[in-house]
Each structure stands twice: as C-alpha cells, then as structure tokens.
Amino acid sequence: MAKPKNVILIVADSLRHDSVYQETKPGVPYLEQNSIQFTNARSSGCWTLPATSSMFTGLLPHEHGATTQTRWLKDEIPSLPEKLKPAGYKPIQISANIVTTDIFNVSKGFDEVYKTWNFVKSQHQMMLRLVLTFNRPRIRRMVLKPNDKVFEKLSEDLRQGIVWAQKTAHDALARARQLIAENNAKGQPVFMFVNLMESHYPYHIADVFTLINKTLPGKIHEWFILYHFLSQTFLKKDKQVLIQEDLDLLRRKQQLSWKLIRDDVDNFCKEMHSNDDNLIVFCSDHGDNFGEQGWQYHFSNVTDGGNKVPLFWLDHENRKAETKSHNVSSRFMYHDILRACGVPTDEGTLMQESDSNLPFLQSFWYDNEGRTLPKYKFNQMAFIEGDQRFALRAGEWMYAPVGKDGKEPTFEYVQKNFNPLEELHLSAERKKYLEKSVKDFSSFSEMIMQKGK
C-alpha cells in the first residue's frame, strides 16, 4: 500500500455527534460522498486534554496520564507527531485551544505550532474582553491582586480567550492550506493537526460572538446561562441552577455553530483530497455531556459513559463512501494512521470490531475552585458493550441502556456485588482486556486521589 502524501487531522473541539447529524445528514457533501463515516464512535475522555491525548497515543487516560487532576501527557509515551516524524512527515500543529499546546505537553513532537490567537486579529469589544477575563478564576485573582508582572502573565491566556469568541476556522484552515502548499513545493510530507473552536463553549453562531436572544431580558438571561454553565455552579451548590430549557438553548447554540463551520471544513477537505493522495480525518475530540445532567459542560465527571463523536475517514487510496456502525473508540485512529504511513503497530483498528476496541470513557473529578461538593469527588470509568452502558463509580457498578437521538437514560445502581465482567457473555480475550483495564484504572485513580488529599 502506498503511503499518503500528507496526513491531515482536523478536530472540531467539543462537537457532539447529534449536533452534526441533527438533520439526519451532516451537511458536508464531499465528506458524505467520499469518506468512511463511523456512526458509533466515542471519545476516551470528556474534555480536550484527555481526549486529544488519547487520539495522539492510542491509550486510555489512566495510561497516558493527562487527566483533570494530573494534567500532563507523559514524556515517555510516543505521540503521533513523534511516531510520524521518523517516517518522513513533518509534524505541524494549528490550534485555537491552548490545552493542545505545551501547557500540558500535548504539543510535544511538533516541529511547528501556530496558535490562532497569535495570527488572527481580535474583533471584540471591551465588555467581552472583561467577561472573558473575569470568568477565569485564576485570572480574576491575578487582576484583583495585581503585581508588576500581571500583564505578562495574563497575555497569552487572555489573548486566547478573546479569539475563542469569534470565528477563526476559516483563518486556521487557510494557514493549514498555505503550510501544506509550502512543504509540498519542497517535497516534504506533512502531518497537520488542526483544532477548531467554534463548536466549543460559548458555541459561536456568527463570525463574531452573538447571543441568540434579541430582547434585553433574553440577553441578560443568556449571559446568566453562559456564566453558570462555564462556572459549573452545580458542582459547588446542592441544586441545579440551570433548568432544562436553559440547557436546550446551549444545545441549540452548538448545533448552529456546526452550521457556521461545516462549509469551511467540507471545502477544505475537498481541496486537499479530491486531486491529491492525502489521508484526512475529520472528527471531534469529545462531545459535551448529556445523560444524567442533560447538558452540563464537559469538565463534569458525571458522564454518559462514552461521549459520542462524529468521525470521518477520507482514505488516500480507497475513496469509496461507506458507513460503519459498530461501536469503536476514536483513540484507535492512532493505529490506523500509523499503519497507513508504514509505521509498524500491532494494535487494533477503527475499521472493524475487536476485543480491545470498545468504547471506554474515563473521567476524573474537577476541583472547582476548591469548592466541589463531596458527592462529586469521584473518578469514573465507563464502557459500552452492545447496547448497554456500564460505569464503575466509587467501587460500585451502574447500568443504563444506550440512548437514542442524543438523549441518554440516567445511570442506576445495580444490585450489590454485580460485576458486568462476570455477568456479560464476553469472549475470553475481551474479558481479560476489561479486567486489566478496570484494575489499572482503579489503581491509578486511587493513587491520584491519595495525592489530592
């Protein structure tokens, strides 16, 4: 098999599967007609750091170490850019999310990193600048207690936050197009990673940040929703501040954000793929939560047991459109990309079911300004087997069926001493893999819980 000329991985941050398929079809004609669509792909993590690290390493969060509590991709674990560089591909990252950069070691191995907030002109008013600043607890403390270096410390974090609230996908893809062309002219293959943030909170529905509501009371209430959503207020208060109607508005905002960028994504993929032998993957790193919390920001550790994500594979050789509906973990794209580029790997594949490629999601409790309620201080491991979801929470197994139309039934505790690894009819290899994964996760969870005390 010939190697791809270039490898391009485009990630729409936080984009849920049901936001893409809200009208049955995704609305990306070239991708629909030329790609393999995975309709039951799920992320390994519930926010950008663990989810992206899993795609870059093919590992679960407890293996690569980049979690809400540990916050560092292990140096010793080779990531996609580090594996592809010896194969002749120059690794380049273009990102609108600071989490994918050096702050958490996720950009290790990339020769070049381009941050949108450094090359896209900000279009924001002072009010939005202040809101973005004071919504971040760390920055708020720094501003209220300034010192001589306050603006130096604020600089990158604030600039990134400002650019978050405007459309930058067109600029990011234009920069990717330019860099690929420059390297093609030199005969240099590229591994290009592009992170797009329009589908991430606060869910951009226009070129510059815009509210859905048109009346003054409606605008005030929408700001109220956005504030409490970002602040994860429910983790600090023993009540749900946002009602279902509020959460439905946020869901609608992300659906509109997908419509805002889908033409840019589809046109870029068509340009890069139709007349060239490039391998292109378009997907999401994770999907914002649903299930028990309706729709509560992705930092929450009470997850649905496998955040469903869109995933399209544009092969560099086989251009036949296909739909694959088996349950898969998106982290296994790591092995398929390596295999396509001639890098040996013995692990599984996205393309077919295997004993180890089943959807696993791990989440780790979020210390919300040190005020997270004790009932939310737990780590969780969940997996999907067939049409059932199972979650291990605080040593107890929970169960729920897989939902439909973006709605996940609430987890319920099953009878005491229930263990799905014993009760389910699993192959010997799958059972062995699950037992090891649960044991290793439990050990890792206990270790970081002890360190946090």
C-alpha positions as CSV (number, residue, x, y, z in Angstrom):
1,M,0.0,0.0,0.0
2,A,1.3,3.4,-0.9
3,K,1.8,5.9,1.9
4,P,-0.3,9.1,1.9
5,K,1.3,12.2,0.6
6,N,0.2,14.1,3.7
7,V,-1.8,13.3,6.8
8,I,-4.3,15.9,8.0
9,L,-6.2,15.5,11.3
10,I,-9.0,18.2,11.8
11,V,-10.7,18.3,15.2
12,A,-13.8,20.4,15.9
13,D,-13.5,20.8,19.6
14,S,-16.3,19.5,21.8
15,L,-18.6,18.8,18.8
16,R,-21.3,16.3,19.6
17,H,-22.4,13.6,17.2
18,D,-26.0,14.7,17.4
19,S,-25.1,18.3,16.6
20,V,-23.5,17.1,13.3
21,Y,-26.4,14.7,12.5
22,Q,-29.2,17.0,13.7
23,E,-30.8,16.9,10.2
24,T,-30.0,13.2,9.6
25,K,-27.2,14.1,7.2
26,P,-24.2,16.2,8.3
27,G,-24.4,18.7,5.5
28,V,-20.9,18.1,4.3
29,P,-21.4,16.8,0.7
30,Y,-17.8,15.9,-0.1
31,L,-17.2,14.1,3.2
32,E,-20.5,12.2,2.8
33,Q,-19.7,11.1,-0.7
34,N,-16.1,10.1,-0.2
35,S,-15.4,9.1,3.4
36,I,-15.9,6.3,5.8
37,Q,-18.4,7.5,8.4
38,F,-18.3,6.0,11.9
39,T,-21.7,6.4,13.4
40,N,-20.9,4.9,16.8
41,A,-17.5,6.3,17.6
42,R,-16.9,7.5,21.1
43,S,-14.2,9.5,22.9
44,S,-12.0,8.2,25.7
45,G,-12.2,11.5,27.6
46,C,-14.8,14.1,28.5
47,W,-12.6,17.2,27.7
48,T,-9.8,18.3,25.4
49,L,-6.8,17.2,27.4
50,P,-7.5,13.5,27.9
51,A,-9.4,13.1,24.7
52,T,-6.8,14.6,22.4
53,S,-4.0,12.8,24.3
54,S,-5.9,9.5,23.7
55,M,-6.1,10.2,19.9
56,F,-2.4,11.1,19.9
57,T,-1.3,8.0,21.8
58,G,-4.0,5.4,21.3
59,L,-4.2,5.0,25.0
60,L,-6.7,5.5,27.8
61,P,-6.3,8.5,30.1
62,H,-5.0,6.4,33.0
63,E,-2.3,5.1,30.7
64,H,-1.1,8.4,29.1
65,G,-1.6,10.3,32.4
66,A,-3.2,13.5,31.0
67,T,-6.3,13.9,33.2
68,T,-8.2,16.7,35.1
69,Q,-6.0,16.0,38.1
70,T,-2.6,15.1,36.7
71,R,-2.7,17.5,33.6
72,W,0.4,16.2,31.8
73,L,0.9,14.0,28.8
74,K,3.7,11.6,29.9
75,D,7.1,12.4,28.2
76,E,8.0,8.8,27.8
77,I,4.9,7.9,25.7
78,P,5.4,8.4,22.0
79,S,2.7,10.5,20.4
80,L,1.5,10.7,16.7
81,P,3.9,13.5,15.7
82,E,6.8,11.7,17.4
83,K,6.0,8.4,15.6
84,L,5.3,10.0,12.2
85,K,8.4,12.2,12.0
86,P,10.9,9.3,11.6
87,A,8.5,8.1,8.8
88,G,9.3,11.3,6.9
89,Y,6.3,13.5,7.9
90,K,6.9,17.0,9.3
91,P,4.6,17.5,12.3
92,I,2.7,20.9,12.3
93,Q,0.0,22.0,14.7
94,I,-2.5,24.8,14.2
95,S,-4.7,25.2,17.3
96,A,-7.4,27.5,18.7
97,N,-7.2,25.7,22.1
98,I,-4.3,26.4,24.5
99,V,-4.9,22.9,26.0
100,T,-3.4,21.2,22.9
101,T,-0.1,23.1,23.2
102,D,2.9,22.9,25.6
103,I,0.9,23.9,28.7
104,F,0.0,20.3,29.2
105,N,2.8,18.8,27.0
106,V,0.3,17.8,24.3
107,S,2.3,19.6,21.5
108,K,5.4,17.5,22.2
109,G,6.9,16.2,19.0
110,F,5.5,19.0,16.7
111,D,8.2,20.9,14.8
112,E,5.9,24.0,14.4
113,V,2.9,25.2,16.5
114,Y,0.7,28.0,15.2
115,K,-1.8,29.4,17.8
116,T,-4.8,31.2,16.3
117,W,-4.7,34.0,18.9
118,N,-1.2,34.9,17.6
119,F,-2.2,35.3,13.9
120,V,-5.9,36.1,13.9
121,K,-7.0,39.7,14.6
122,S,-9.3,40.1,17.5
123,Q,-12.7,41.7,16.8
124,H,-14.0,42.1,20.3
125,Q,-15.5,44.9,22.3
126,M,-14.2,45.8,25.8
127,M,-17.2,44.3,27.5
128,L,-16.5,40.9,26.1
129,R,-12.8,41.2,27.0
130,L,-13.8,41.9,30.6
131,V,-16.2,39.0,30.7
132,L,-13.7,36.6,29.3
133,T,-11.1,37.8,31.8
134,F,-13.3,37.6,34.9
135,N,-14.8,34.3,34.0
136,R,-11.4,32.7,34.6
137,P,-10.8,32.3,38.4
138,R,-7.0,32.3,38.1
139,I,-7.0,35.5,36.0
140,R,-9.6,37.1,38.3
141,R,-7.4,36.6,41.3
142,M,-4.4,38.0,39.5
143,V,-6.3,41.1,38.3
144,L,-7.7,41.8,41.7
145,K,-4.3,41.4,43.3
146,P,-2.0,42.8,40.6
147,N,1.7,42.9,40.6
148,D,4.4,44.2,38.2
149,K,4.2,41.1,36.0
150,V,0.4,40.7,35.9
151,F,0.0,41.7,32.3
152,E,2.9,39.5,31.2
153,K,1.2,36.5,32.9
154,L,-2.2,37.4,31.5
155,S,-1.0,37.9,28.0
156,E,-1.4,34.6,26.2
157,D,-4.2,33.2,28.3
158,L,-6.3,36.4,27.7
159,R,-5.5,36.7,24.0
160,Q,-6.5,33.1,23.5
161,G,-9.8,33.6,25.4
162,I,-10.6,36.7,23.3
163,V,-10.1,34.8,20.0
164,W,-12.3,32.0,21.3
165,A,-15.3,34.2,20.9
166,Q,-15.0,34.7,17.2
167,K,-14.9,32.5,14.1
168,T,-11.3,31.5,13.4
169,A,-11.9,28.3,11.4
170,H,-11.5,30.0,8.0
171,D,-8.2,31.5,9.1
172,A,-6.9,28.3,10.6
173,L,-7.7,26.2,7.5
174,A,-6.2,28.9,5.3
175,R,-3.0,28.7,7.3
176,A,-3.0,24.9,7.0
177,R,-3.5,25.2,3.3
178,Q,-0.6,27.6,3.0
179,L,1.8,25.5,5.1
180,I,0.9,22.3,3.2
181,A,1.5,24.0,-0.2
182,E,4.9,25.4,1.0
183,N,6.0,21.9,2.2
184,N,4.6,20.2,-0.9
185,A,6.8,22.6,-3.0
186,K,9.8,21.3,-1.1
187,G,8.8,17.7,-1.4
188,Q,8.2,17.5,2.3
189,P,5.3,15.3,3.6
190,V,3.4,16.9,6.5
191,F,1.4,15.6,9.5
192,M,-1.0,18.5,10.0
193,F,-3.2,18.7,13.2
194,V,-5.8,21.5,13.2
195,N,-8.0,22.3,16.2
196,L,-11.2,24.4,15.6
197,M,-13.0,26.0,18.5
198,E,-16.3,27.3,17.1
199,S,-18.2,24.3,18.4
200,H,-16.7,24.7,21.9
201,Y,-18.3,26.8,24.6
202,P,-19.6,29.5,24.1
203,Y,-20.7,28.0,20.8
204,H,-20.2,30.6,18.1
205,I,-23.3,31.2,15.9
206,A,-21.8,34.1,13.9
207,D,-18.5,35.4,12.8
208,V,-18.2,37.4,16.0
209,F,-19.7,36.3,19.3
210,T,-23.5,36.8,19.2
211,L,-26.3,35.9,21.6
212,I,-29.4,34.0,20.4
213,N,-31.9,36.2,22.3
214,K,-32.8,39.5,20.8
215,T,-34.6,41.2,23.7
216,L,-32.7,42.8,26.7
217,P,-34.3,40.4,29.3
218,G,-33.4,37.5,27.0
219,K,-29.8,38.7,26.6
220,I,-29.4,39.1,30.3
221,H,-30.8,35.6,31.0
222,E,-28.5,34.1,28.3
223,W,-25.5,35.7,29.9
224,F,-26.7,34.1,33.2
225,I,-26.9,30.7,31.5
226,L,-23.4,31.1,30.0
227,Y,-21.9,32.2,33.3
228,H,-23.3,29.3,35.3
229,F,-22.6,26.8,32.6
230,L,-18.9,27.8,32.4
231,S,-18.6,28.1,36.2
232,Q,-20.0,24.6,36.7
233,T,-22.1,26.0,39.5
234,F,-23.9,22.7,40.2
235,L,-20.6,21.2,41.4
236,K,-20.5,23.9,44.2
237,K,-24.2,24.1,45.1
238,D,-26.6,21.4,46.1
239,K,-29.0,22.3,43.4
240,Q,-29.3,22.7,39.6
241,V,-29.1,26.3,38.8
242,L,-29.9,25.8,35.1
243,I,-33.3,24.3,34.1
244,Q,-33.8,22.1,31.1
245,E,-34.9,25.0,28.9
246,D,-31.5,26.7,29.6
247,L,-29.6,23.6,28.7
248,D,-31.7,23.2,25.5
249,L,-30.6,26.7,24.4
250,L,-26.9,25.7,24.8
251,R,-27.5,22.6,22.7
252,R,-29.1,24.7,20.0
253,K,-26.2,27.1,20.0
254,Q,-23.7,24.2,19.3
255,Q,-25.9,22.9,16.5
256,L,-25.8,26.4,15.0
257,S,-22.0,26.5,15.5
258,W,-21.6,23.4,13.4
259,K,-23.6,25.0,10.6
260,L,-21.3,28.0,10.8
261,I,-18.1,26.0,10.0
262,R,-19.3,23.0,8.1
263,D,-18.8,24.6,4.6
264,D,-15.3,25.6,5.5
265,V,-14.5,22.1,6.7
266,D,-16.0,20.4,3.7
267,N,-14.5,22.7,1.1
268,F,-11.0,22.3,2.7
269,C,-11.3,18.5,2.7
270,K,-12.4,18.5,-0.9
271,E,-9.5,20.7,-1.9
272,M,-7.0,18.6,0.0
273,H,-8.4,15.2,-1.1
274,S,-10.1,15.3,-4.4
275,N,-7.0,15.6,-6.5
276,D,-4.3,14.6,-4.1
277,D,-3.3,11.4,-2.2
278,N,-3.8,12.9,1.2
279,L,-5.2,11.0,4.2
280,I,-7.7,13.2,6.0
281,V,-9.5,12.6,9.3
282,F,-12.3,14.9,10.5
283,C,-13.7,14.3,14.0
284,S,-14.4,15.8,17.4
285,D,-12.1,15.2,20.4
286,H,-15.1,14.7,22.7
287,G,-18.8,15.7,23.0
288,D,-20.2,17.8,25.7
289,N,-22.0,15.9,28.4
290,F,-25.6,14.6,28.4
291,G,-27.2,11.8,30.2
292,E,-27.5,12.5,33.9
293,Q,-27.0,16.2,33.6
294,G,-29.0,17.0,30.4
295,W,-26.2,19.2,29.1
296,Q,-23.6,20.3,31.6
297,Y,-20.2,21.4,30.4
298,H,-17.5,18.8,29.7
299,F,-15.4,19.2,32.8
300,S,-18.0,17.4,34.8
301,N,-17.1,13.9,35.8
302,V,-20.7,12.6,35.8
303,T,-20.6,11.4,32.3
304,D,-22.9,9.4,30.0
305,G,-20.4,6.5,29.6
306,G,-19.0,7.3,26.2
307,N,-19.3,10.7,24.7
308,K,-20.4,10.1,21.1
309,V,-18.4,11.9,18.4
310,P,-18.5,12.4,14.7
311,L,-15.7,10.7,12.8
312,F,-15.0,10.8,9.0
313,W,-12.0,9.0,7.4
314,L,-11.0,10.2,3.9
315,D,-8.6,7.5,2.7
316,H,-5.7,8.4,0.4
317,E,-6.4,5.3,-1.8
318,N,-9.9,3.9,-1.3
319,R,-12.4,6.7,-2.0
320,K,-15.5,4.6,-1.6
321,A,-18.1,6.1,0.7
322,E,-19.0,3.7,3.5
323,T,-20.8,3.8,6.8
324,K,-19.6,1.7,9.7
325,S,-22.0,1.3,12.7
326,H,-20.1,-0.9,15.1
327,N,-19.0,0.5,18.4
328,V,-15.5,1.9,18.3
329,S,-13.2,4.1,20.4
330,S,-11.9,7.1,18.4
331,R,-8.4,6.7,20.0
332,F,-7.8,3.8,17.7
333,M,-7.3,6.2,14.8
334,Y,-3.8,6.4,16.2
335,H,-3.0,2.9,14.9
336,D,-4.8,3.3,11.6
337,I,-2.9,6.5,10.8
338,L,0.4,4.9,11.7
339,R,-0.4,1.8,9.7
340,A,-1.3,3.9,6.6
341,C,2.1,5.7,6.9
342,G,4.1,2.5,7.1
343,V,4.8,2.7,10.8
344,P,4.5,-0.8,12.4
345,T,1.8,-1.3,15.1
346,D,0.3,-4.5,16.4
347,E,-2.8,-2.9,17.9
348,G,-6.4,-2.9,16.7
349,T,-8.2,-0.7,14.2
350,L,-11.2,1.6,13.7
351,M,-12.3,-0.4,10.7
352,Q,-13.7,-3.5,12.5
353,E,-14.7,-4.6,15.9
354,S,-12.1,-6.2,18.1
355,D,-11.8,-7.4,21.7
356,S,-9.9,-4.2,22.8
357,N,-11.6,-1.6,20.6
358,L,-14.7,-1.0,22.6
359,P,-15.8,2.5,23.8
360,F,-14.2,3.3,27.1
361,L,-14.6,6.7,28.7
362,Q,-12.7,7.8,31.9
363,S,-13.5,11.0,33.8
364,F,-11.8,12.5,36.8
365,W,-13.4,14.8,39.3
366,Y,-12.9,18.5,38.8
367,D,-11.7,20.7,41.7
368,N,-13.9,23.7,41.0
369,E,-12.0,26.5,42.9
370,G,-11.7,24.0,45.8
371,R,-15.4,24.1,46.4
372,T,-16.6,20.9,44.6
373,L,-19.1,19.1,46.8
374,P,-18.0,15.8,48.3
375,K,-20.7,13.9,46.3
376,Y,-19.0,14.9,43.1
377,K,-15.5,13.9,44.2
378,F,-15.1,10.6,42.4
379,N,-13.4,9.3,39.4
380,Q,-15.3,7.1,36.9
381,M,-14.7,4.5,34.2
382,A,-17.4,3.6,31.8
383,F,-17.7,1.3,28.8
384,I,-20.2,0.3,26.2
385,E,-21.0,-3.3,25.3
386,G,-23.6,-3.8,22.7
387,D,-26.5,-1.5,23.5
388,Q,-25.7,-1.3,27.2
389,R,-23.6,1.2,29.2
390,F,-21.8,0.4,32.4
391,A,-20.0,2.7,34.8
392,L,-17.7,2.0,37.7
393,R,-18.2,4.8,40.3
394,A,-16.7,4.7,43.8
395,G,-16.4,0.9,43.6
396,E,-20.0,0.3,42.6
397,W,-21.2,-0.6,39.1
398,M,-24.0,1.3,37.5
399,Y,-26.1,0.5,34.4
400,A,-28.1,2.2,31.7
401,P,-29.1,1.4,28.1
402,V,-27.5,3.3,25.2
403,G,-29.8,6.3,24.4
404,K,-31.2,7.5,21.1
405,D,-31.5,10.9,19.5
406,G,-28.9,12.5,21.8
407,K,-30.7,11.5,25.0
408,E,-29.0,9.1,27.4
409,P,-31.1,7.5,30.2
410,T,-29.8,8.1,33.8
411,F,-27.4,5.6,35.3
412,E,-28.9,3.4,38.1
413,Y,-27.0,1.3,40.6
414,V,-27.4,-2.4,40.1
415,Q,-27.7,-5.0,42.7
416,K,-24.8,-5.2,45.2
417,N,-21.8,-7.2,44.1
418,F,-22.9,-7.0,40.5
419,N,-19.9,-7.2,38.1
420,P,-20.6,-6.9,34.4
421,L,-17.3,-8.6,33.6
422,E,-18.7,-11.7,35.2
423,E,-22.4,-11.3,34.2
424,L,-21.9,-10.4,30.5
425,H,-21.3,-13.1,27.8
426,L,-17.8,-11.9,26.8
427,S,-15.1,-13.6,24.8
428,A,-12.1,-14.7,26.9
429,E,-9.9,-12.0,25.3
430,R,-12.4,-9.2,25.8
431,K,-13.0,-10.2,29.4
432,K,-9.2,-10.3,30.0
433,Y,-8.8,-6.9,28.4
434,L,-11.7,-5.4,30.5
435,E,-10.4,-6.9,33.8
436,K,-6.9,-5.4,33.2
437,S,-8.3,-2.0,32.2
438,V,-10.5,-1.8,35.3
439,K,-7.7,-2.9,37.6
440,D,-5.2,-0.4,36.2
441,F,-7.8,2.4,36.2
442,S,-8.7,1.7,39.8
443,S,-5.0,1.7,40.9
444,F,-4.4,4.9,39.0
445,S,-7.5,6.5,40.5
446,E,-6.6,5.5,44.0
447,M,-3.1,6.9,43.5
448,I,-4.2,10.4,42.4
449,M,-6.9,10.5,45.0
450,Q,-4.3,9.9,47.7
451,K,-2.1,12.7,46.3
452,G,-5.0,15.1,46.2
453,K,-5.7,14.7,50.0
